[in-house]
Amino acid sequence: MAISFGSINTGLPKDIVNQLMEAERIPINKMEARKGKIADKKKVLGDLIGLVTKVRDEVVKTQGAKNLRELKVETNNNYIGLEIDKNIAKPGTNQIEVMELAQKSTELSSGFPDRNETYVGVGYIQYEKPNGESREVYIDTENATLDGIAKVINADESSGLTATVINDGSGSDKPFRLALSVSGTGDGNKAKFPYFYFIDGDYDFYLEHERPASNAKIKFNGFDIEYPTNKIDDLIPGAVIDLKKAKPGEEFGINISEDIQAVSLKISNFIESINGVLSFIKQQNALDQSSDTSRTLGGDSVLQSLESRLRGMIFEDIITSQGYRRAGDLGVSFQRSGLLQIDNKRFENFLAKDYGLVTEILVGRFDPVTKTKSSGLIDNVQKVIDSSLRTPDGLLQSRNNTFKGNIDQIDRQIAQKNRFLDQKEKNLKDKFSRLESTISKIKNQGAGLAAMGAAGGGNVTQLG
């Protein structure tokens, strides 16, 4: 319960301590207000740091010839899958025809009416692995169903054999069969299944169908080629071909080309990220009579410095194998609004005409004689971004640390002042409490003397 001092004894207001402490807290309120303004500036700076970080992300996507480059692949996806390593593959056209897919050694058993109830019998399966090793799989009474046999076979990872129970879809009264496959495709992975030996089964259990392992057969640019697998990684440099379907007599192309549109989109996103920073700076600097610069970065030297560096970088000369060039040669220019614009059509035409030169302008050129690399437009942007975001002395990070330091200092001052005021409030309460008690005693004594005078006649002069 809070202590209050009434006017009955002292004549002072009840909340005299609160009033005094409110006056004492005025400096703290001012510090809180100053801290709030700095915090607002710090938040605005954080938004700017986020936008500059986005520029850095776009730089990473386009930095270096390998990251900048994109390839486009055109082929018949019904018959092959194609994975391209853009750092190795080169543009070109080839013809391919898929005549046969590589196959595993696969066997299919006789049929049974169900997969997990009919008793197949006890016995063993004997087969010979591609390396000539003879193996046997034994089946006891606990696993004498199609599912049980498959479970036993699949449990032995060293067997090189896998088993699956299938429904052949024939609609017969015995549609369930055991399918056995040996790992690995191609002629070098042929396995032998001499026989099944099972006794006391409800139905005969034997191998009914067999398909030996075989190589994939294709025609590549008119030449017959065989591969042991359906995944081919040494036919076209930087390309992995996955054969999906055979269609003898149907030849189709594998066309690899520079993806002009994809590179153009990367550069457009890169320019757009820079415009995000420039737009933010422009918005912050849009000052008028109602602008509260105490809570924004309007007119701040950090904005001026960052904008100046970005603009200077755009106009910087870039050394190439064909002399000095600028970003403007690619169709990049400043508009009246102060933002950048890229002429995508001009850029794509230039890219299609001389991909190498465009690459040098964007990401620099490696000199094989001096073993050095020159800086391109993207490298120049990276220097500005890195010098801004570098910790702890980068342009933006340094200012962010300054704001944080100011806020921390104010917090320490407020905490120190609060500790002082807490003690002062306690002291004031104690003083007024003693004053209240003293005045109360004096009044009580006066009342007692008055009572004594009334009882003893006029010989006592009344006090007070």
C-alpha positions in Angstrom: 0.0 0.0 0.0 1.4 3.4 -1.0 2.1 6.0 1.7 0.1 9.2 1.5 0.3 12.4 3.4 -3.0 14.2 4.2 -3.6 17.8 4.8 -5.2 17.1 8.2 -1.9 17.4 10.0 0.6 19.0 7.6 -1.6 21.0 5.3 0.3 19.6 2.3 -1.2 17.9 -0.8 -1.7 14.1 -0.4 0.5 13.3 -3.5 3.2 15.7 -2.6 5.9 13.0 -3.1 4.5 11.9 -6.4 4.4 15.5 -7.6 8.0 16.0 -6.6 9.2 12.8 -8.2 7.3 13.6 -11.5 9.3 16.8 -11.6 12.5 14.9 -11.0 11.7 12.4 -13.8 11.4 15.1 -16.5 15.1 14.6 -17.5 14.4 10.8 -17.8 11.4 11.5 -20.1 13.6 13.7 -22.2 16.2 10.9 -22.4 13.5 8.4 -23.4 12.3 10.7 -26.1 15.8 11.1 -27.4 16.4 7.4 -27.3 13.1 6.8 -29.3 14.3 9.1 -32.1 17.7 7.3 -32.3 15.9 3.9 -32.3 13.7 5.1 -35.2 16.8 6.2 -37.1 18.4 2.8 -36.3 15.3 1.0 -37.7 15.4 3.0 -40.9 19.1 2.2 -41.2 18.2 -1.5 -40.7 15.8 -1.3 -43.6 18.5 0.2 -45.7 21.0 -2.5 -44.7 18.4 -5.1 -45.7 18.1 -3.5 -49.2 21.9 -3.4 -49.6 22.1 -7.1 -48.5 19.6 -7.9 -51.3 22.1 -6.3 -53.7 24.8 -8.5 -52.3 22.6 -11.6 -52.8 22.1 -10.7 -56.5 25.9 -10.1 -56.8 26.5 -13.7 -55.6 24.1 -15.0 -58.3 26.0 -13.2 -61.1 29.5 -13.0 -59.7 32.0 -14.7 -62.0 31.5 -16.1 -65.5 30.3 -19.4 -64.1 27.5 -18.0 -61.9 26.4 -15.6 -64.6 26.1 -18.2 -67.4 22.9 -20.1 -68.0 22.4 -22.8 -70.7 19.2 -23.8 -72.4 18.5 -27.4 -73.4 16.1 -28.6 -76.0 15.4 -32.3 -76.5 12.7 -35.0 -76.4 12.0 -35.4 -72.8 9.7 -38.4 -73.4 12.8 -40.6 -74.2 15.7 -39.1 -72.2 16.3 -36.9 -69.2 19.2 -34.5 -69.4 21.2 -32.8 -66.6 23.7 -30.1 -67.7 26.7 -28.7 -65.8 26.8 -25.2 -67.1 30.4 -24.9 -66.1 31.5 -27.7 -68.4 29.0 -28.1 -71.2 29.4 -26.1 -74.4 26.7 -25.0 -76.9 26.1 -27.5 -79.7 23.7 -29.9 -81.4 23.8 -33.7 -81.4 21.4 -36.4 -82.7 20.4 -39.5 -80.7 18.2 -42.5 -81.1 17.3 -44.8 -78.2 17.0 -48.4 -79.6 17.1 -50.4 -76.3 17.3 -49.7 -72.6 19.8 -51.4 -70.4 18.1 -54.3 -68.5 18.7 -56.2 -65.3 18.7 -60.0 -65.0 15.0 -60.6 -64.0 13.0 -63.8 -63.4 9.3 -64.3 -62.8 8.0 -67.3 -60.9 4.9 -69.3 -61.5 1.5 -67.9 -60.2 -0.2 -68.3 -56.9 -3.8 -67.3 -55.8 -2.5 -64.9 -53.0 0.7 -63.5 -51.7 0.7 -64.2 -48.0 -1.5 -67.3 -47.2 -0.8 -70.0 -49.8 1.9 -72.4 -48.6 4.8 -72.4 -51.1 6.8 -75.1 -49.4 10.3 -75.3 -47.8 13.5 -75.4 -49.8 15.9 -73.1 -51.5 16.6 -70.9 -54.5 20.0 -71.3 -56.1 21.6 -68.7 -58.4 24.9 -67.6 -59.7 26.0 -63.9 -59.3 27.5 -62.1 -62.3 31.0 -62.5 -60.8 30.5 -66.3 -60.8 29.9 -66.7 -57.1 27.2 -69.3 -56.4 24.6 -68.4 -53.8 21.6 -70.2 -52.2 18.7 -68.7 -50.3 17.0 -71.1 -47.8 13.3 -70.8 -46.9 11.8 -72.4 -43.8 8.2 -73.0 -42.8 7.8 -69.6 -41.2 8.5 -67.8 -44.4 6.9 -70.3 -46.9 4.7 -67.7 -48.7 5.5 -65.3 -51.5 5.8 -62.4 -49.1 7.9 -64.5 -46.7 10.3 -65.5 -49.4 10.6 -61.8 -50.6 11.3 -60.8 -47.0 14.1 -63.3 -46.5 15.8 -62.4 -49.8 15.6 -58.6 -49.2 17.0 -59.0 -45.7 20.4 -60.1 -47.1 22.0 -57.0 -48.5 25.1 -58.9 -49.7 23.1 -61.3 -51.9 22.9 -58.8 -54.8 19.3 -60.0 -55.3 16.0 -58.2 -54.7 12.6 -59.7 -54.7 9.1 -58.2 -55.2 5.7 -59.8 -55.1 3.6 -58.6 -58.0 0.1 -59.0 -59.4 0.5 -59.7 -63.1 -2.9 -58.2 -63.9 -3.9 -61.2 -65.9 -7.2 -61.7 -64.1 -6.4 -65.4 -63.6 -7.0 -67.3 -60.4 -3.3 -67.3 -59.8 -2.1 -63.7 -60.5 0.6 -63.3 -57.8 4.2 -64.0 -58.7 7.6 -63.5 -57.3 9.9 -61.2 -59.3 13.6 -61.6 -58.8 16.2 -59.1 -60.0 20.0 -59.0 -59.8 21.5 -55.6 -59.1 23.2 -53.9 -62.0 22.3 -53.6 -65.7 24.2 -54.5 -68.8 25.8 -57.6 -70.3 28.4 -57.7 -67.5 25.7 -58.2 -64.9 24.0 -61.4 -66.2 23.1 -63.8 -63.5 22.1 -67.5 -63.7 19.0 -69.0 -62.0 19.5 -72.8 -62.3 16.3 -73.8 -60.4 14.0 -73.5 -57.4 13.9 -76.5 -55.1 10.8 -76.6 -52.9 8.8 -79.5 -51.5 5.3 -79.9 -50.0 3.9 -76.7 -51.4 0.2 -76.2 -52.3 1.3 -75.4 -55.9 4.4 -75.9 -58.0 6.9 -73.2 -57.5 9.2 -72.6 -60.5 10.7 -70.0 -62.8 8.3 -69.3 -65.6 9.8 -66.2 -67.4 13.3 -64.9 -67.7 14.9 -61.8 -69.1 18.7 -61.7 -69.1 20.6 -58.5 -68.4 21.5 -56.5 -71.5 23.3 -53.2 -72.5 21.5 -50.0 -73.6 21.8 -49.5 -77.3 21.7 -46.1 -78.9 22.7 -44.3 -82.0 24.7 -41.1 -81.4 25.2 -38.9 -84.5 24.6 -42.0 -86.6 27.0 -44.3 -84.7 25.9 -47.4 -82.8 27.0 -47.3 -79.1 26.3 -49.6 -76.2 26.3 -48.8 -72.5 25.9 -51.1 -69.5 23.5 -48.6 -67.8 20.8 -46.2 -68.7 22.7 -43.2 -67.3 25.4 -41.9 -69.6 27.8 -39.3 -68.4 30.7 -39.4 -70.9 29.0 -38.9 -74.2 28.6 -35.1 -74.2 31.0 -33.1 -71.9 29.1 -31.6 -69.0 25.9 -33.6 -69.7 24.4 -36.6 -68.0 21.8 -38.4 -70.2 19.3 -40.6 -68.5 17.6 -43.0 -71.0 13.9 -43.3 -70.1 12.2 -45.0 -73.1 13.4 -46.8 -76.2 11.9 -46.0 -79.6 13.9 -47.6 -82.4 13.8 -45.6 -85.7 13.0 -42.2 -84.0 15.9 -39.9 -84.0 15.8 -36.6 -82.2 18.2 -33.7 -81.2 20.0 -32.6 -78.1 20.4 -28.9 -78.5 22.5 -26.9 -75.9 22.6 -23.2 -76.3 23.3 -20.0 -74.2 20.2 -19.0 -72.4 20.1 -15.3 -73.3 16.8 -14.7 -71.5 17.9 -16.3 -68.3 21.1 -14.2 -68.2 19.1 -11.1 -69.0 16.7 -11.8 -66.2 19.6 -12.1 -63.8 21.0 -8.7 -64.8 17.5 -7.2 -64.6 17.1 -8.5 -61.0 20.6 -7.2 -60.2 19.7 -3.7 -61.5 16.4 -3.8 -59.7 18.1 -4.5 -56.4 20.3 -1.4 -56.9 17.2 0.6 -57.7 15.7 -0.6 -54.4 18.6 1.1 -52.6 18.5 4.3 -54.7 14.7 4.6 -54.3 15.0 4.3 -50.5 17.6 7.0 -50.4 15.5 9.2 -52.6 12.5 8.7 -50.3 14.5 9.5 -47.2 15.8 12.7 -48.8 12.4 13.9 -49.9 12.3 16.7 -47.3 9.6 19.3 -46.8 8.4 21.6 -44.0 6.6 18.7 -42.3 9.5 16.3 -42.4 10.8 15.1 -39.1 14.5 14.5 -39.8 15.0 13.6 -36.1 13.5 10.2 -36.8 14.7 9.6 -40.4 18.0 9.6 -42.3 17.0 12.5 -44.6 20.1 14.5 -45.4 22.3 12.0 -43.6 25.9 11.9 -44.9 25.7 8.0 -44.9 23.0 8.2 -47.6 24.9 10.8 -49.6 28.1 8.7 -49.5 26.4 5.4 -50.4 24.5 7.0 -53.3 27.6 8.7 -54.6 29.6 5.5 -54.5 26.9 3.5 -56.4 26.5 6.2 -59.1 30.3 6.5 -59.5 30.6 2.7 -59.9 28.0 2.7 -62.8 30.1 5.2 -64.8 33.4 3.6 -64.1 35.5 2.5 -67.1 35.9 -1.3 -67.5 38.9 -2.8 -69.3 38.0 -5.6 -71.8 39.8 -7.4 -74.6 38.3 -4.8 -77.0 39.3 -1.7 -75.0 37.5 0.3 -72.4 33.7 -0.2 -72.0 31.0 1.0 -69.7 27.7 -0.2 -68.3 26.0 2.1 -70.8 27.2 -0.1 -73.6 25.0 -2.8 -72.3 21.9 -0.6 -72.2 22.2 0.4 -68.6 21.5 4.1 -67.9 20.2 6.6 -65.3 16.7 8.0 -65.8 15.5 11.5 -64.7 14.0 9.8 -61.7 17.5 9.1 -60.5 17.0 5.3 -60.9 18.7 2.9 -63.2 17.1 1.3 -66.3 18.2 -1.5 -68.5 17.2 -1.8 -72.2 16.6 -5.6 -72.2 16.3 -5.8 -76.0 19.6 -4.0 -76.5 21.2 -6.1 -73.8 20.0 -9.4 -75.3 21.0 -8.4 -78.8 24.5 -7.6 -77.6 24.6 -10.8 -75.6 23.6 -12.9 -78.7 26.2 -11.1 -80.8 29.2 -11.2 -78.5 28.6 -13.2 -75.4 32.3 -13.1 -74.4 32.5 -9.3 -74.5 29.3 -8.9 -72.4 30.8 -11.3 -69.9 34.0 -9.2 -69.7 32.0 -6.0 -69.1 29.9 -7.6 -66.3 32.3 -9.9 -64.5 35.8 -8.8 -65.7 38.4 -10.5 -67.8 41.2 -12.9 -66.9 44.5 -12.1 -68.6 46.3 -15.4 -69.3 49.6 -13.5 -69.7 49.6 -11.6 -66.4 47.5 -14.2 -64.6 45.3 -11.4 -63.2 41.6 -10.6 -63.5 40.2 -7.2 -64.2 37.1 -5.9 -62.5 33.7 -5.8 -64.2 30.5 -4.0 -63.4 29.4 -6.6 -60.9 32.8 -6.6 -59.2 32.6 -2.8 -58.8 29.2 -3.1 -57.2 30.5 -5.8 -54.9 33.3 -3.5 -53.7 30.7 -0.8 -52.8 28.4 -3.3 -51.1 31.2 -5.0 -49.1 32.7 -1.6 -47.9 29.2 -0.7 -46.7 28.3 -4.0 -44.9 31.7 -4.8 -43.6 31.8 -5.4 -39.8 32.6 -3.4 -37.8 33.9 -0.5 -39.8 31.7 -0.5 -43.0 29.8 2.6 -43.9 26.5 1.3 -42.8 27.6 -1.0 -40.0 29.7 1.8 -38.5 26.7 4.0 -38.3 24.5 1.2 -37.0 27.1 0.7 -34.2 27.0 4.4 -33.4 23.2 4.3 -33.0 23.4 1.2 -30.9 26.2 2.8 -28.8 24.1 6.0 -28.3 21.1 3.9 -27.2 23.1 1.8 -24.8 24.6 5.0 -23.3 21.2 6.5 -22.8 19.9 3.3 -21.2 22.8 3.4 -18.8 22.1 7.1 -17.9 18.4 6.3 -17.4 19.2 3.3 -15.2 21.6 5.4 -13.1 19.0 8.2 -12.8 16.3 5.7 -11.8 18.4 4.3 -9.1 19.1 7.8 -7.8 15.4 8.7 -7.9 14.3 5.5 -6.2 16.6 6.4 -3.3 15.4 10.0 -3.3 11.8 8.9 -3.3 12.4 6.7 -0.3 14.2 9.5 1.5 11.3 11.9 0.8 8.7 9.5 2.1 10.7 9.0 5.2 11.1 12.7 5.8 7.4 13.4 5.2 6.4 10.5 7.4 8.5 11.9 10.3 7.1 15.4 9.7 3.6 14.0 9.8 4.4 12.2 13.0 6.0 15.3 14.6 3.1 17.6 13.7 0.6 15.0 15.0 2.4 14.9 18.3 2.5 18.7 18.6 -1.2 18.9 18.0 -2.0 16.1 20.5 0.1 17.9 23.1 -1.7 21.2 22.4 -5.1 19.4 22.8 -3.9 18.0 26.1 -2.9 21.3 27.5 -6.1 22.9 26.4 -8.0 20.2 28.3 -6.0 20.7 31.4 -6.7 24.5 31.3 -10.4 23.9 31.0 -10.4 21.6 34.0 -8.3 23.9 36.4 -9.9 27.4 35.9 -8.3 30.6 34.7 -4.9 30.0 36.3 -3.7 28.3 33.2 -3.3 30.3 29.9 -4.5 28.2 26.9 -1.9 27.6 24.3 -2.4 27.6 20.6 
